[in-house]
Amino acid sequence: MTNPGWIVLAWLVVALASALKFWSITRPYRDKTALSRGQTVDEARQRLERRWRNDSKV
């Protein structure tokens, strides 16, 4: 039988690769939310109202 340590090491490598892939996939979302944090309440409200109007046209 193989040493169980190698199996654990393989799972750690898979977990690390999955975490890095998830981090890279979600980068655009994190960048988009980082930009919207600097908005004032009025700017955010206006942006949401514009989106609401555009959605109601459909």
mmCIF file as Biopython writes it, N, C-alpha, C and O atoms, coordinates in Angstrom:
data_model
#
loop_
_atom_site.group_PDB
_atom_site.id
_atom_site.type_symbol
_atom_site.label_atom_id
_atom_site.label_alt_id
_atom_site.label_comp_id
_atom_site.label_asym_id
_atom_site.label_entity_id
_atom_site.label_seq_id
_atom_site.pdbx_PDB_ins_code
_atom_site.Cartn_x
_atom_site.Cartn_y
_atom_site.Cartn_z
_atom_site.occupancy
_atom_site.B_iso_or_equiv
_atom_site.auth_seq_id
_atom_site.auth_asym_id
_atom_site.pdbx_PDB_model_num
ATOM 1   N N  . MET A ? 1  ? 0.843   -1.190 0.000   1.0 0.0 1  A 1 
ATOM 2   C CA . MET A ? 1  ? 0.000   0.000  0.000   1.0 0.0 1  A 1 
ATOM 3   C C  . MET A ? 1  ? 0.884   1.249  0.000   1.0 0.0 1  A 1 
ATOM 4   O O  . MET A ? 1  ? 2.033   1.226  0.441   1.0 0.0 1  A 1 
ATOM 5   N N  . THR A ? 2  ? 0.324   2.302  -0.495  1.0 0.0 2  A 1 
ATOM 6   C CA . THR A ? 2  ? 1.059   3.560  -0.522  1.0 0.0 2  A 1 
ATOM 7   C C  . THR A ? 2  ? 0.911   4.264  0.819   1.0 0.0 2  A 1 
ATOM 8   O O  . THR A ? 2  ? 0.012   3.975  1.608   1.0 0.0 2  A 1 
ATOM 9   N N  . ASN A ? 3  ? 1.799   5.170  1.038   1.0 0.0 3  A 1 
ATOM 10  C CA . ASN A ? 3  ? 1.773   5.961  2.262   1.0 0.0 3  A 1 
ATOM 11  C C  . ASN A ? 3  ? 0.571   6.910  2.215   1.0 0.0 3  A 1 
ATOM 12  O O  . ASN A ? 3  ? 0.403   7.619  1.222   1.0 0.0 3  A 1 
ATOM 13  N N  . PRO A ? 4  ? -0.269  6.945  3.255   1.0 0.0 4  A 1 
ATOM 14  C CA . PRO A ? 4  ? -1.438  7.834  3.249   1.0 0.0 4  A 1 
ATOM 15  C C  . PRO A ? 4  ? -1.063  9.316  3.139   1.0 0.0 4  A 1 
ATOM 16  O O  . PRO A ? 4  ? -1.884  10.138 2.731   1.0 0.0 4  A 1 
ATOM 17  N N  . GLY A ? 5  ? 0.139   9.641  3.491   1.0 0.0 5  A 1 
ATOM 18  C CA . GLY A ? 5  ? 0.589   11.030 3.378   1.0 0.0 5  A 1 
ATOM 19  C C  . GLY A ? 5  ? 0.570   11.530 1.945   1.0 0.0 5  A 1 
ATOM 20  O O  . GLY A ? 5  ? 0.296   12.705 1.699   1.0 0.0 5  A 1 
ATOM 21  N N  . TRP A ? 6  ? 0.859   10.646 0.995   1.0 0.0 6  A 1 
ATOM 22  C CA . TRP A ? 6  ? 0.840   11.042 -0.413  1.0 0.0 6  A 1 
ATOM 23  C C  . TRP A ? 6  ? -0.578  11.345 -0.886  1.0 0.0 6  A 1 
ATOM 24  O O  . TRP A ? 6  ? -0.794  12.251 -1.692  1.0 0.0 6  A 1 
ATOM 25  N N  . ILE A ? 7  ? -1.532  10.583 -0.380  1.0 0.0 7  A 1 
ATOM 26  C CA . ILE A ? 7  ? -2.931  10.832 -0.749  1.0 0.0 7  A 1 
ATOM 27  C C  . ILE A ? 7  ? -3.380  12.181 -0.206  1.0 0.0 7  A 1 
ATOM 28  O O  . ILE A ? 7  ? -4.058  12.942 -0.896  1.0 0.0 7  A 1 
ATOM 29  N N  . VAL A ? 8  ? -3.002  12.471 1.028   1.0 0.0 8  A 1 
ATOM 30  C CA . VAL A ? 8  ? -3.350  13.765 1.625   1.0 0.0 8  A 1 
ATOM 31  C C  . VAL A ? 8  ? -2.681  14.892 0.848   1.0 0.0 8  A 1 
ATOM 32  O O  . VAL A ? 8  ? -3.296  15.931 0.606   1.0 0.0 8  A 1 
ATOM 33  N N  . LEU A ? 9  ? -1.432  14.693 0.460   1.0 0.0 9  A 1 
ATOM 34  C CA . LEU A ? 9  ? -0.727  15.709 -0.320  1.0 0.0 9  A 1 
ATOM 35  C C  . LEU A ? 9  ? -1.424  15.946 -1.659  1.0 0.0 9  A 1 
ATOM 36  O O  . LEU A ? 9  ? -1.560  17.088 -2.097  1.0 0.0 9  A 1 
ATOM 37  N N  . ALA A ? 10 ? -1.860  14.877 -2.301  1.0 0.0 10 A 1 
ATOM 38  C CA . ALA A ? 10 ? -2.565  15.023 -3.580  1.0 0.0 10 A 1 
ATOM 39  C C  . ALA A ? 10 ? -3.860  15.810 -3.393  1.0 0.0 10 A 1 
ATOM 40  O O  . ALA A ? 10 ? -4.181  16.667 -4.217  1.0 0.0 10 A 1 
ATOM 41  N N  . TRP A ? 11 ? -4.605  15.535 -2.327  1.0 0.0 11 A 1 
ATOM 42  C CA . TRP A ? 11 ? -5.842  16.278 -2.069  1.0 0.0 11 A 1 
ATOM 43  C C  . TRP A ? 11 ? -5.555  17.739 -1.756  1.0 0.0 11 A 1 
ATOM 44  O O  . TRP A ? 11 ? -6.328  18.616 -2.143  1.0 0.0 11 A 1 
ATOM 45  N N  . LEU A ? 12 ? -4.469  18.012 -1.070  1.0 0.0 12 A 1 
ATOM 46  C CA . LEU A ? 12 ? -4.101  19.404 -0.793  1.0 0.0 12 A 1 
ATOM 47  C C  . LEU A ? 12 ? -3.770  20.155 -2.078  1.0 0.0 12 A 1 
ATOM 48  O O  . LEU A ? 12 ? -4.124  21.325 -2.225  1.0 0.0 12 A 1 
ATOM 49  N N  . VAL A ? 13 ? -3.097  19.491 -3.000  1.0 0.0 13 A 1 
ATOM 50  C CA . VAL A ? 13 ? -2.776  20.114 -4.285  1.0 0.0 13 A 1 
ATOM 51  C C  . VAL A ? 13 ? -4.054  20.404 -5.066  1.0 0.0 13 A 1 
ATOM 52  O O  . VAL A ? 13 ? -4.192  21.477 -5.655  1.0 0.0 13 A 1 
ATOM 53  N N  . VAL A ? 14 ? -4.984  19.458 -5.074  1.0 0.0 14 A 1 
ATOM 54  C CA . VAL A ? 14 ? -6.254  19.662 -5.774  1.0 0.0 14 A 1 
ATOM 55  C C  . VAL A ? 14 ? -7.037  20.801 -5.132  1.0 0.0 14 A 1 
ATOM 56  O O  . VAL A ? 14 ? -7.614  21.630 -5.834  1.0 0.0 14 A 1 
ATOM 57  N N  . ALA A ? 15 ? -7.060  20.846 -3.804  1.0 0.0 15 A 1 
ATOM 58  C CA . ALA A ? 15 ? -7.787  21.911 -3.104  1.0 0.0 15 A 1 
ATOM 59  C C  . ALA A ? 15 ? -7.171  23.273 -3.397  1.0 0.0 15 A 1 
ATOM 60  O O  . ALA A ? 15 ? -7.897  24.244 -3.606  1.0 0.0 15 A 1 
ATOM 61  N N  . LEU A ? 16 ? -5.859  23.358 -3.416  1.0 0.0 16 A 1 
ATOM 62  C CA . LEU A ? 16 ? -5.187  24.623 -3.715  1.0 0.0 16 A 1 
ATOM 63  C C  . LEU A ? 16 ? -5.470  25.059 -5.151  1.0 0.0 16 A 1 
ATOM 64  O O  . LEU A ? 16 ? -5.746  26.232 -5.401  1.0 0.0 16 A 1 
ATOM 65  N N  . ALA A ? 17 ? -5.401  24.123 -6.087  1.0 0.0 17 A 1 
ATOM 66  C CA . ALA A ? 17 ? -5.682  24.460 -7.487  1.0 0.0 17 A 1 
ATOM 67  C C  . ALA A ? 17 ? -7.129  24.918 -7.654  1.0 0.0 17 A 1 
ATOM 68  O O  . ALA A ? 17 ? -7.399  25.851 -8.411  1.0 0.0 17 A 1 
ATOM 69  N N  . SER A ? 18 ? -8.052  24.275 -6.961  1.0 0.0 18 A 1 
ATOM 70  C CA . SER A ? 18 ? -9.461  24.675 -7.042  1.0 0.0 18 A 1 
ATOM 71  C C  . SER A ? 18 ? -9.669  26.068 -6.463  1.0 0.0 18 A 1 
ATOM 72  O O  . SER A ? 18 ? -10.416 26.869 -7.025  1.0 0.0 18 A 1 
ATOM 73  N N  . ALA A ? 19 ? -9.018  26.358 -5.354  1.0 0.0 19 A 1 
ATOM 74  C CA . ALA A ? 19 ? -9.147  27.680 -4.740  1.0 0.0 19 A 1 
ATOM 75  C C  . ALA A ? 19 ? -8.592  28.764 -5.659  1.0 0.0 19 A 1 
ATOM 76  O O  . ALA A ? 19 ? -9.195  29.829 -5.796  1.0 0.0 19 A 1 
ATOM 77  N N  . LEU A ? 20 ? -7.456  28.503 -6.286  1.0 0.0 20 A 1 
ATOM 78  C CA . LEU A ? 20 ? -6.877  29.486 -7.205  1.0 0.0 20 A 1 
ATOM 79  C C  . LEU A ? 20 ? -7.764  29.688 -8.432  1.0 0.0 20 A 1 
ATOM 80  O O  . LEU A ? 20 ? -7.917  30.815 -8.905  1.0 0.0 20 A 1 
ATOM 81  N N  . LYS A ? 21 ? -8.342  28.625 -8.945  1.0 0.0 21 A 1 
ATOM 82  C CA . LYS A ? 21 ? -9.238  28.734 -10.099 1.0 0.0 21 A 1 
ATOM 83  C C  . LYS A ? 21 ? -10.485 29.536 -9.732  1.0 0.0 21 A 1 
ATOM 84  O O  . LYS A ? 21 ? -10.918 30.395 -10.500 1.0 0.0 21 A 1 
ATOM 85  N N  . PHE A ? 22 ? -11.060 29.260 -8.565  1.0 0.0 22 A 1 
ATOM 86  C CA . PHE A ? 22 ? -12.232 30.003 -8.102  1.0 0.0 22 A 1 
ATOM 87  C C  . PHE A ? 22 ? -11.891 31.479 -7.945  1.0 0.0 22 A 1 
ATOM 88  O O  . PHE A ? 22 ? -12.679 32.345 -8.324  1.0 0.0 22 A 1 
ATOM 89  N N  . TRP A ? 23 ? -10.710 31.768 -7.383  1.0 0.0 23 A 1 
ATOM 90  C CA . TRP A ? 23 ? -10.283 33.154 -7.188  1.0 0.0 23 A 1 
ATOM 91  C C  . TRP A ? 23 ? -10.151 33.868 -8.527  1.0 0.0 23 A 1 
ATOM 92  O O  . TRP A ? 23 ? -10.539 35.031 -8.645  1.0 0.0 23 A 1 
ATOM 93  N N  . SER A ? 24 ? -9.612  33.195 -9.532  1.0 0.0 24 A 1 
ATOM 94  C CA . SER A ? 24 ? -9.438  33.836 -10.839 1.0 0.0 24 A 1 
ATOM 95  C C  . SER A ? 24 ? -10.777 34.007 -11.563 1.0 0.0 24 A 1 
ATOM 96  O O  . SER A ? 24 ? -10.974 34.991 -12.276 1.0 0.0 24 A 1 
ATOM 97  N N  . ILE A ? 25 ? -11.693 33.059 -11.383 1.0 0.0 25 A 1 
ATOM 98  C CA . ILE A ? 25 ? -13.000 33.169 -12.036 1.0 0.0 25 A 1 
ATOM 99  C C  . ILE A ? 25 ? -13.808 34.313 -11.443 1.0 0.0 25 A 1 
ATOM 100 O O  . ILE A ? 25 ? -14.517 35.007 -12.171 1.0 0.0 25 A 1 
ATOM 101 N N  . THR A ? 26 ? -13.713 34.520 -10.138 1.0 0.0 26 A 1 
ATOM 102 C CA . THR A ? 26 ? -14.522 35.543 -9.471  1.0 0.0 26 A 1 
ATOM 103 C C  . THR A ? 26 ? -13.862 36.916 -9.455  1.0 0.0 26 A 1 
ATOM 104 O O  . THR A ? 26 ? -14.418 37.848 -8.875  1.0 0.0 26 A 1 
ATOM 105 N N  . ARG A ? 27 ? -12.705 37.067 -10.067 1.0 0.0 27 A 1 
ATOM 106 C CA . ARG A ? 27 ? -12.015 38.364 -10.070 1.0 0.0 27 A 1 
ATOM 107 C C  . ARG A ? 27 ? -12.846 39.479 -10.700 1.0 0.0 27 A 1 
ATOM 108 O O  . ARG A ? 27 ? -12.905 40.566 -10.127 1.0 0.0 27 A 1 
ATOM 109 N N  . PRO A ? 28 ? -13.492 39.268 -11.852 1.0 0.0 28 A 1 
ATOM 110 C CA . PRO A ? 28 ? -14.302 40.362 -12.422 1.0 0.0 28 A 1 
ATOM 111 C C  . PRO A ? 28 ? -15.407 40.826 -11.482 1.0 0.0 28 A 1 
ATOM 112 O O  . PRO A ? 28 ? -15.691 42.022 -11.402 1.0 0.0 28 A 1 
ATOM 113 N N  . TYR A ? 29 ? -16.027 39.901 -10.778 1.0 0.0 29 A 1 
ATOM 114 C CA . TYR A ? 29 ? -17.082 40.288 -9.838  1.0 0.0 29 A 1 
ATOM 115 C C  . TYR A ? 29 ? -16.502 41.111 -8.690  1.0 0.0 29 A 1 
ATOM 116 O O  . TYR A ? 29 ? -17.084 42.116 -8.283  1.0 0.0 29 A 1 
ATOM 117 N N  . ARG A ? 30 ? -15.350 40.680 -8.171  1.0 0.0 30 A 1 
ATOM 118 C CA . ARG A ? 30 ? -14.730 41.433 -7.068  1.0 0.0 30 A 1 
ATOM 119 C C  . ARG A ? 30 ? -14.309 42.813 -7.532  1.0 0.0 30 A 1 
ATOM 120 O O  . ARG A ? 30 ? -14.462 43.782 -6.788  1.0 0.0 30 A 1 
ATOM 121 N N  . ASP A ? 31 ? -13.781 42.928 -8.742  1.0 0.0 31 A 1 
ATOM 122 C CA . ASP A ? 31 ? -13.380 44.237 -9.263  1.0 0.0 31 A 1 
ATOM 123 C C  . ASP A ? 31 ? -14.587 45.144 -9.447  1.0 0.0 31 A 1 
ATOM 124 O O  . ASP A ? 31 ? -14.517 46.340 -9.165  1.0 0.0 31 A 1 
ATOM 125 N N  . LYS A ? 32 ? -15.689 44.583 -9.918  1.0 0.0 32 A 1 
ATOM 126 C CA . LYS A ? 32 ? -16.895 45.374 -10.141 1.0 0.0 32 A 1 
ATOM 127 C C  . LYS A ? 32 ? -17.460 45.886 -8.822  1.0 0.0 32 A 1 
ATOM 128 O O  . LYS A ? 32 ? -17.886 47.038 -8.743  1.0 0.0 32 A 1 
ATOM 129 N N  . THR A ? 33 ? -17.470 45.053 -7.790  1.0 0.0 33 A 1 
ATOM 130 C CA . THR A ? 33 ? -18.002 45.488 -6.505  1.0 0.0 33 A 1 
ATOM 131 C C  . THR A ? 33 ? -17.059 46.464 -5.827  1.0 0.0 33 A 1 
ATOM 132 O O  . THR A ? 33 ? -17.507 47.308 -5.051  1.0 0.0 33 A 1 
ATOM 133 N N  . ALA A ? 34 ? -15.767 46.370 -6.098  1.0 0.0 34 A 1 
ATOM 134 C CA . ALA A ? 34 ? -14.824 47.313 -5.501  1.0 0.0 34 A 1 
ATOM 135 C C  . ALA A ? 34 ? -15.056 48.714 -6.054  1.0 0.0 34 A 1 
ATOM 136 O O  . ALA A ? 34 ? -14.909 49.699 -5.331  1.0 0.0 34 A 1 
ATOM 137 N N  . LEU A ? 35 ? -15.416 48.809 -7.328  1.0 0.0 35 A 1 
ATOM 138 C CA . LEU A ? 35 ? -15.684 50.118 -7.915  1.0 0.0 35 A 1 
ATOM 139 C C  . LEU A ? 35 ? -16.958 50.731 -7.350  1.0 0.0 35 A 1 
ATOM 140 O O  . LEU A ? 35 ? -17.040 51.945 -7.168  1.0 0.0 35 A 1 
ATOM 141 N N  . SER A ? 36 ? -17.946 49.897 -7.076  1.0 0.0 36 A 1 
ATOM 142 C CA . SER A ? 36 ? -19.222 50.433 -6.615  1.0 0.0 36 A 1 
ATOM 143 C C  . SER A ? 36 ? -19.191 50.829 -5.145  1.0 0.0 36 A 1 
ATOM 144 O O  . SER A ? 36 ? -20.113 51.499 -4.679  1.0 0.0 36 A 1 
ATOM 145 N N  . ARG A ? 37 ? -18.168 50.441 -4.406  1.0 0.0 37 A 1 
ATOM 146 C CA . ARG A ? 37 ? -18.080 50.818 -2.993  1.0 0.0 37 A 1 
ATOM 147 C C  . ARG A ? 37 ? -17.830 52.304 -2.817  1.0 0.0 37 A 1 
ATOM 148 O O  . ARG A ? 37 ? -18.207 52.879 -1.796  1.0 0.0 37 A 1 
ATOM 149 N N  . GLY A ? 38 ? -17.202 52.928 -3.792  1.0 0.0 38 A 1 
ATOM 150 C CA . GLY A ? 38 ? -16.881 54.339 -3.680  1.0 0.0 38 A 1 
ATOM 151 C C  . GLY A ? 38 ? -18.042 55.259 -3.998  1.0 0.0 38 A 1 
ATOM 152 O O  . GLY A ? 38 ? -17.885 56.479 -3.950  1.0 0.0 38 A 1 
ATOM 153 N N  . GLN A ? 39 ? -19.196 54.712 -4.320  1.0 0.0 39 A 1 
ATOM 154 C CA . GLN A ? 39 ? -20.341 55.524 -4.691  1.0 0.0 39 A 1 
ATOM 155 C C  . GLN A ? 39 ? -21.041 56.059 -3.448  1.0 0.0 39 A 1 
ATOM 156 O O  . GLN A ? 39 ? -21.012 55.457 -2.375  1.0 0.0 39 A 1 
ATOM 157 N N  . THR A ? 40 ? -21.667 57.207 -3.637  1.0 0.0 40 A 1 
ATOM 158 C CA . THR A ? 40 ? -22.508 57.730 -2.574  1.0 0.0 40 A 1 
ATOM 159 C C  . THR A ? 40 ? -23.866 57.045 -2.653  1.0 0.0 40 A 1 
ATOM 160 O O  . THR A ? 40 ? -24.154 56.316 -3.602  1.0 0.0 40 A 1 
ATOM 161 N N  . VAL A ? 41 ? -24.680 57.286 -1.662  1.0 0.0 41 A 1 
ATOM 162 C CA . VAL A ? 41 ? -26.005 56.668 -1.634  1.0 0.0 41 A 1 
ATOM 163 C C  . VAL A ? 41 ? -26.847 57.159 -2.805  1.0 0.0 41 A 1 
ATOM 164 O O  . VAL A ? 41 ? -27.568 56.379 -3.426  1.0 0.0 41 A 1 
ATOM 165 N N  . ASP A ? 42 ? -26.755 58.452 -3.106  1.0 0.0 42 A 1 
ATOM 166 C CA . ASP A ? 42 ? -27.542 59.001 -4.216  1.0 0.0 42 A 1 
ATOM 167 C C  . ASP A ? 42 ? -27.115 58.416 -5.559  1.0 0.0 42 A 1 
ATOM 168 O O  . ASP A ? 42 ? -27.959 58.114 -6.402  1.0 0.0 42 A 1 
ATOM 169 N N  . GLU A ? 43 ? -25.809 58.258 -5.759  1.0 0.0 43 A 1 
ATOM 170 C CA . GLU A ? 43 ? -25.331 57.670 -7.015  1.0 0.0 43 A 1 
ATOM 171 C C  . GLU A ? 43 ? -25.804 56.226 -7.151  1.0 0.0 43 A 1 
ATOM 172 O O  . GLU A ? 43 ? -26.227 55.805 -8.228  1.0 0.0 43 A 1 
ATOM 173 N N  . ALA A ? 44 ? -25.733 55.473 -6.063  1.0 0.0 44 A 1 
ATOM 174 C CA . ALA A ? 44 ? -26.182 54.081 -6.105  1.0 0.0 44 A 1 
ATOM 175 C C  . ALA A ? 44 ? -27.681 54.013 -6.378  1.0 0.0 44 A 1 
ATOM 176 O O  . ALA A ? 44 ? -28.132 53.165 -7.147  1.0 0.0 44 A 1 
ATOM 177 N N  . ARG A ? 45 ? -28.454 54.898 -5.755  1.0 0.0 45 A 1 
ATOM 178 C CA . ARG A ? 45 ? -29.901 54.926 -5.973  1.0 0.0 45 A 1 
ATOM 179 C C  . ARG A ? 45 ? -30.218 55.246 -7.422  1.0 0.0 45 A 1 
ATOM 180 O O  . ARG A ? 45 ? -31.077 54.604 -8.025  1.0 0.0 45 A 1 
ATOM 181 N N  . GLN A ? 46 ? -29.527 56.242 -7.992  1.0 0.0 46 A 1 
ATOM 182 C CA . GLN A ? 46 ? -29.759 56.613 -9.387  1.0 0.0 46 A 1 
ATOM 183 C C  . GLN A ? 46 ? -29.409 55.466 -10.330 1.0 0.0 46 A 1 
ATOM 184 O O  . GLN A ? 46 ? -30.120 55.215 -11.303 1.0 0.0 46 A 1 
ATOM 185 N N  . ARG A ? 47 ? -28.325 54.782 -10.041 1.0 0.0 47 A 1 
ATOM 186 C CA . ARG A ? 47 ? -27.919 53.649 -10.875 1.0 0.0 47 A 1 
ATOM 187 C C  . ARG A ? 47 ? -28.975 52.544 -10.826 1.0 0.0 47 A 1 
ATOM 188 O O  . ARG A ? 47 ? -29.325 51.967 -11.856 1.0 0.0 47 A 1 
ATOM 189 N N  . LEU A ? 48 ? -29.477 52.256 -9.633  1.0 0.0 48 A 1 
ATOM 190 C CA . LEU A ? 48 ? -30.508 51.231 -9.511  1.0 0.0 48 A 1 
ATOM 191 C C  . LEU A ? 48 ? -31.801 51.643 -10.197 1.0 0.0 48 A 1 
ATOM 192 O O  . LEU A ? 48 ? -32.468 50.809 -10.809 1.0 0.0 48 A 1 
ATOM 193 N N  . GLU A ? 49 ? -32.161 52.917 -10.104 1.0 0.0 49 A 1 
ATOM 194 C CA . GLU A ? 49 ? -33.379 53.390 -10.768 1.0 0.0 49 A 1 
ATOM 195 C C  . GLU A ? 49 ? -33.254 53.302 -12.289 1.0 0.0 49 A 1 
ATOM 196 O O  . GLU A ? 49 ? -34.221 52.955 -12.968 1.0 0.0 49 A 1 
ATOM 197 N N  . ARG A ? 50 ? -32.069 53.614 -12.833 1.0 0.0 50 A 1 
ATOM 198 C CA . ARG A ? 50 ? -31.857 53.482 -14.279 1.0 0.0 50 A 1 
ATOM 199 C C  . ARG A ? 50 ? -32.001 52.023 -14.708 1.0 0.0 50 A 1 
ATOM 200 O O  . ARG A ? 50 ? -32.626 51.727 -15.727 1.0 0.0 50 A 1 
ATOM 201 N N  . ARG A ? 51 ? -31.426 51.127 -13.936 1.0 0.0 51 A 1 
ATOM 202 C CA . ARG A ? 51 ? -31.545 49.705 -14.272 1.0 0.0 51 A 1 
ATOM 203 C C  . ARG A ? 51 ? -32.994 49.251 -14.189 1.0 0.0 51 A 1 
ATOM 204 O O  . ARG A ? 51 ? -33.446 48.448 -15.005 1.0 0.0 51 A 1 
ATOM 205 N N  . TRP A ? 52 ? -33.713 49.757 -13.215 1.0 0.0 52 A 1 
ATOM 206 C CA . TRP A ? 52 ? -35.113 49.376 -13.051 1.0 0.0 52 A 1 
ATOM 207 C C  . TRP A ? 52 ? -35.936 49.863 -14.247 1.0 0.0 52 A 1 
ATOM 208 O O  . TRP A ? 52 ? -36.779 49.134 -14.769 1.0 0.0 52 A 1 
ATOM 209 N N  . ARG A ? 53 ? -35.683 51.095 -14.669 1.0 0.0 53 A 1 
ATOM 210 C CA . ARG A ? 53 ? -36.393 51.624 -15.838 1.0 0.0 53 A 1 
ATOM 211 C C  . ARG A ? 53 ? -36.066 50.821 -17.089 1.0 0.0 53 A 1 
ATOM 212 O O  . ARG A ? 53 ? -36.954 50.513 -17.884 1.0 0.0 53 A 1 
ATOM 213 N N  . ASN A ? 54 ? -34.797 50.485 -17.264 1.0 0.0 54 A 1 
ATOM 214 C CA . ASN A ? 54 ? -34.402 49.703 -18.443 1.0 0.0 54 A 1 
ATOM 215 C C  . ASN A ? 54 ? -35.032 48.313 -18.423 1.0 0.0 54 A 1 
ATOM 216 O O  . ASN A ? 54 ? -35.440 47.803 -19.466 1.0 0.0 54 A 1 
ATOM 217 N N  . ASP A ? 55 ? -35.114 47.705 -17.255 1.0 0.0 55 A 1 
ATOM 218 C CA . ASP A ? 55 ? -35.723 46.378 -17.154 1.0 0.0 55 A 1 
ATOM 219 C C  . ASP A ? 55 ? -37.221 46.428 -17.393 1.0 0.0 55 A 1 
ATOM 220 O O  . ASP A ? 55 ? -37.797 45.473 -17.915 1.0 0.0 55 A 1 
ATOM 221 N N  . SER A ? 56 ? -37.856 47.524 -17.020 1.0 0.0 56 A 1 
ATOM 222 C CA . SER A ? 56 ? -39.308 47.599 -17.179 1.0 0.0 56 A 1 
ATOM 223 C C  . SER A ? 56 ? -39.706 47.844 -18.638 1.0 0.0 56 A 1 
ATOM 224 O O  . SER A ? 56 ? -40.867 47.650 -18.999 1.0 0.0 56 A 1 
ATOM 225 N N  . LYS A ? 57 ? -38.759 48.266 -19.475 1.0 0.0 57 A 1 
ATOM 226 C CA . LYS A ? 57 ? -39.046 48.487 -20.897 1.0 0.0 57 A 1 
ATOM 227 C C  . LYS A ? 57 ? -39.219 47.172 -21.645 1.0 0.0 57 A 1 
ATOM 228 O O  . LYS A ? 57 ? -39.843 47.135 -22.705 1.0 0.0 57 A 1 
ATOM 229 N N  . VAL A ? 58 ? -38.683 46.123 -21.110 1.0 0.0 58 A 1 
ATOM 230 C CA . VAL A ? 58 ? -38.713 44.824 -21.799 1.0 0.0 58 A 1 
ATOM 231 C C  . VAL A ? 58 ? -40.047 44.214 -21.799 1.0 0.0 58 A 1 
ATOM 232 O O  . VAL A ? 58 ? -40.226 43.123 -22.340 1.0 0.0 58 A 1 
#
